[in-house]
Amino acid sequence: MKKFIFTAILAIVAWFNTQAQSMPAPERYNSFIEQVAALDPERAEFLMNATMESLVDNPKGYRQMMELAERRFSDAADPIHNEKLYMVVLKHATEKYVLSNAEKEKQRLLLEGAKKNMIGSIAADFDYVTTNDKDVHHLKDLKADYILVYFNNPDCESCEAVKQRLESNETINQMVNDKKLIVLGIYPYDDQKLWKKAKYPKMMINGWNKSRTIEYGELYDLPTLPCFYLMDKDYKVLIKNEGSLNKVEAMLKQLTSPQEAAPAPEASAGKQALKPSRPAVQPERPKPTIIPAPADDPFTARSEQMLGLVLDDKGQELYDNLSEKVKGQVQPNTFNGIRAQIEAQMGKYTGHEAWNIQEIQGMKAYTSLVNFEKSQLGMVVVFDEDGKMLGINFVPANAIKAQN
């Protein structure tokens, strides 16, 4: 399906709009994104995009949210550091007309940087030399279960402190001794004398990217030093731009800890257990409850009515059906021309499937799959107790199906 531009976003979640009104916007936004970051990835990304869309008519709020997302999501030391959510914000900023051209160019460059060596992708190869020989080596010459790349600068006090912690870290040293882990220190800049006179732990390969391809070729996004990249034996990125050695150690322990086994059943008197114990199965997270919406449910009828207003292009009536809690978040013309915008990409409307009730972001939402000539879209409607809309949106169909 072609990229679908959200056209009817407004205040998808009530708890964002019903924060204490006396709280300054930055504090309210900060509380909001912390709650977003705690959601499962697909919901969080969907909600973050919807939030940015809901702020397009509020340039000040839009910039405040962007600045906050940069500070919280892009900082590897922040507890809610989340590169994918940060990329959602950057992508939205580069596609919309809220920012000036200069501001958009900055966000575009940040987005390009964030795309490099994403978690789950194969790390870019680079060359390096060591103080022990004159040969040129490459990242992908290294062979081990895990490779930990430590980007550092000898002229950085924090980098030196982390080197000392690496030297005394029992988990990392044990994995190096067992040949399960290689630690590669890389100096990416141009002061050869500084690099040569610096001391590095014996358990670490001391490398210098003499060709400067990391910096000049922009192979890696290195917003701050020191930082770690952790890769598996196939050079797939497991950790990116991580400044915390504690988090690296925790990941390594998680990756190398044997799966716990369930206790063997007790043998009856005089007999041994006949079956070996099986590995314990982690319980799956309960899936959201999705139930068919009763035909006599008044909110089912209201949902059908709202879809009819969209199809009849009655934008003002849609606006009039908003709860007073959220009317201030959008303009009256927000809903004008929605059907035409959707059908320009999806083809003519051909019908819709039955309404369901499901929980989305902690609220009871009415959802349906709406059919068009080329594909489907999901429709989401959320009401307050009086039957007024807290939110209405068309979303990619898999955003609805993914809840099943």
N, C-alpha and C positions, 0 to 999 in steps of 0.2 A: 504494500500500500504506500502511496506517496506520502510524504511528510504532511501530517495534518496539523494545521495551526488552530490552537484552541480559540474558539470564538465566543463562547458564552460562559466565561468564568466569573464567578463572584462568590467570595467568602465561603469556600467549600466547607469549612469546619466552623461550627458555632463557637468552640472554645477559643478560637483566634479573635473573633469579633466581640466576645463577651468578657475579655480580660478587663480588669479594673480600669475604668475610663480615666481615672486620675493618674495612672501610671504613664510616664513618658514613653513615646513610641519606641525608642531604642530598647528600653527595658522590656516592653511588651513583645517586641520582635525577638529579643534574645530568648525569652521564655518560650516563645513559639518554636524557634528553630531547634531548641533543645528537645522539645517534644517530637518534632519531625524526625530528628536524627535517631530517636529511639524506635521508630517504626521499622517494619521490614523494608528492604531496599526498594522494591517496586512501588509500594505505596508512598514511601518517602519521596522518591523522585517525582512521582506524579503530583504529589501535593506541593512540592517545592516549585514546580513549574506553574501550577495553578495559582500559587500565591504570588509569584512574580507577575503573572498575567493580571491578577486582581489589582495590582498596584500601578499599572501603566498610566492611569489617569491621575496618579499622585506622584509626580516626579521626585518630590522630596522624600516621601516614604520609600519609593523605589530605590533611590540612592542609599538611603539608610539601610535598607535590607541588603543591598549589594555589599556595602562596606562591612556590615556585620558578618555576612556569609564569607567574605574574604578573610576576615579575622578569625572566625571560628572554624570554618570548614577547611581552609587551606593550610593552617598551622599544624604541623605534625605533632607539636607538643600539646595541642588542645585535646581534651577528653572526647570531644565530638568531631574531631578531624575526620572529614569524609570527602574524598576527592570527587566521587561521582556526584554528590549533591552540589559541590562547588561548580562542577562542570555544567550542571543543569542551569545554575544561575548565570554563568558566563555565556552559555549558548543563547539563553533568552536575551541577555543584554546585547549581544551582537546582532540579533535578528529583528529587534524592535526599534522603534524610533523615539525612545524616551531620552536617550543620551545624545550628546553632541558627537560629531564625527571623531574628534580627538579622544573622547572617552571610550567610544566603541572600539577604536583601534587598540587602545590599551587592553580592553577586555578580550579582543581577538587574540592578541599576543599571549595573554595569560591562558586563554583556552588552548592555544597551540602547545604551550608548555605543559599544561595539564595532561594533554593527550599522549605525551611521550612516555613510553615504558609504563603504561598503565598496569595495575595489578591484574594478573591473568594473561598479560601479553608476554611475548618473548623479548627479553632485554636486548637492547642494541649492543653490538660488539664494539669494543674499543681496544686500542693498543696501549702498551705501557712498557717501560724499561725498569730494571731494578738496579740497586747499587752493587749487586753481586756479579753481574755480567753485562755485556754490551748487546746481547740479543734483544730483539723486539718480541714481546709476548702479547697474547690476546686473551681477553676475558674467556672466550670460548675454547681456549686451550685447557682450561681448568676442568678437572674431573673429580667430582665428589657428589654425595647425596644433596648437599646444600652448599651454596656459595654466598658469603656475606661480604658485600662491597662497602667499605668504609671511606666515603669521600671526606677529605679533611684538608686542613691547612695548618702546617707546623707553626704558623704565626698566630694561631688562634688558641686562647687559653682554654676554652671549652673543649676544643679538639684534643689538647694535651691531657686534660682531665679524663676524657672518655677513653683515651689510649691506656691510661693507667688502670681504669676499671676493666677494660678488656683483658689486660694482662693478668688480672686476678680473678676473673670470672670463671668459676668452677665448671659451669655447664658448657660454656663455649670452649674452654681449654680441653675438657674431656672429649668433646666431639672432634676437636682438631686432632688430639692424640689418637682417637679411634679412626681417623681418616674419613670421618663422615661429613666434615665441614672444612672448608677453606675460607680463611679470612684474608681478603685482599684490601689493603689500604691504598687509596689512590689520591695523589695530589694533582689537581687538574689545572694548575696555573703555571706561571713561567719562571719563577725564581728557583733555578736549579741549585744554587748554593744553599738556599734556605732548606730545600728538601734534603740535600745530601748531609747536612750537619744535624738534622733532626734524628732523634732516636725512636725506634719502633719496637714493640714487643716481638720476641722471637717467634711467637705463634702466628704472626701476621706477615704476609708478603708485603714488602714496602715498594709500592709502584708509583711511577710518575708518568703521566700522560704527556710525554715529550712532544708529540705531534700537535697537541692542543685541540684535537678533534672534539673532545668533550665540550670544551667551552666555545671554540669558534664554529665548530660544526653543529653546535646545539644538540648534541646527542642525548644529553640528560638535562632535565630541569632541576637545577640546584638552587632553590631560593635562599637556603641558609646552610651553613656548615657549623658543626659536623652533621652528616646524615647517613643513614644506612639504606641499602637496598639488599633484600634477601631474595635469593633465587633457588629454584630446585635444580636437579641434575640436568634438566632440559632447558635451563636458563629462563624458565617461566617466573615472572616477578610475583613474589609472595608478599613482600613489604616494600613500600616505596617512600622515599623522602621521610624516613622515620628518624626523629632526633633522640628518641628514648631507648637506651640500651635495655632497660627493664622490659619494654614491650617486645624487643627483639628476642630477648631470652625467653619470655613467656611464649612467644610463637614457636621457638625451637623446641621447648619442652612439650608443647601441644603436639607438634609434628612427630616427635620421636617417642612419646609415651605409648607403651603398649596398651591395646584395648583391654579394659577391665573385663574379667570373666565373671559370670554369675556363679554363685556358690553351687557346688554339686549337691544334688538331693541327698538327704541323709539315707544311709542304707538301713534296711530293716534288720532286726536282730539276726546275727549269724549270716547275713548276706551282704555282699558288696553291691554298690550301685552299678547297674548294668550299662548306663549311658553316661558318657562324659558330659561335663557341664558345657553349655553353649555360651558364646560371648554375649554379654549383656547388650540388649538393644535399647538404644536411647529412645525414649518416648518422643513421638512426633509432636510438634507444636499443634495444638488444636486448630483446625481450619475454621474460618468464619462461617457462621450458620447462614445458609441461604434457603429461604422458604418461598414457595409461591405466594404471591400477594392475593388474598381473598378477593373475589369479585365484588363483594359488598363492603369492602374496606373503603372508607371515604377517601383515604389518601391514594388509593389505586385510581379512583375516578379523578382525583385532582392531578395525578401524574399524567393520565391520559389527556386531561384538559390542557396541561402545560405543553405537551407534545403538539397538540392541535394548534396552539397559539404560535408555536415555532413554525409549523408547516404553513400556517396562514400568514406568516410574517407580521404578526401583531406584536411588535416590539414594545410599544407603550403599555399594552395590557400585561405583558410579561413583567415589566417593571412595576406596574401597579400591584402585581401579585407578590412582590417581595415583602419579607418581614421588615418592619421598621428598623430592626437591629442591623440590617445589612444595606439598606437603601443608600446610605451615605458612602458606601464603598464603590459604587458604580454610577455612571451617568444614565439618564433616561434613554439615550440612543444606543446603549450598549448592545441591545438585542436586535437592532434593525438589520435586516438582510442576512440573518443567520442561515436560513434555508438555501439562499442563492450561493453563499460562500461554500457551504458543504457540498451542494450538488455540483458545483464547478469542479470539484475534485473527485467526488464519489459517484457521480451519475444521479439519475432521478431516484426519488424515494419510492420504494415498492411495498412498504409495510413494516410491521414490527412484531417481535415476539412477545410472549406473555410477560407481565410485570412480576418481578421478584422483590423480596425484602431481604436486605443483607446489611451487615455492619460495615461501614467504611469510616475510618478514622474515628471510631468510637460512637458513631451515630447511626440511627436507623435510616437507611437510604432505600429509595425505590428505584430499581434498575430494570432496563430492558435493552435487548439488542435490536437496533434499528437497521433495517435492510435498505441498501441502495443498490443500484445496478452493478457497481464495481466491487462493493464489499459491504461490511457491516461497521457500524459504530455503536458504542455503548452509550446509553443515556442514563444520567444519574440525577435524581431529584431528591432534595432533603427539605422537609417541612418543619415548622415549629408546631406547637400544640394547637394553634389556631388555624392551621392549614395554610399559612403563609410560607413562601419559599425562603429557606436559608441559603440554598444553593441549587443551581441547575447547570449541567454541563454535558457536552458530548465528548467522549473520550475514545481512544482506540479500543476496539472490541476486546483485545486480550487483557485490558485493564479490568474488565468485568469478568471475563472467563477465568482469569488468574485466581479469582477468589474461590473458584470451585475446587 
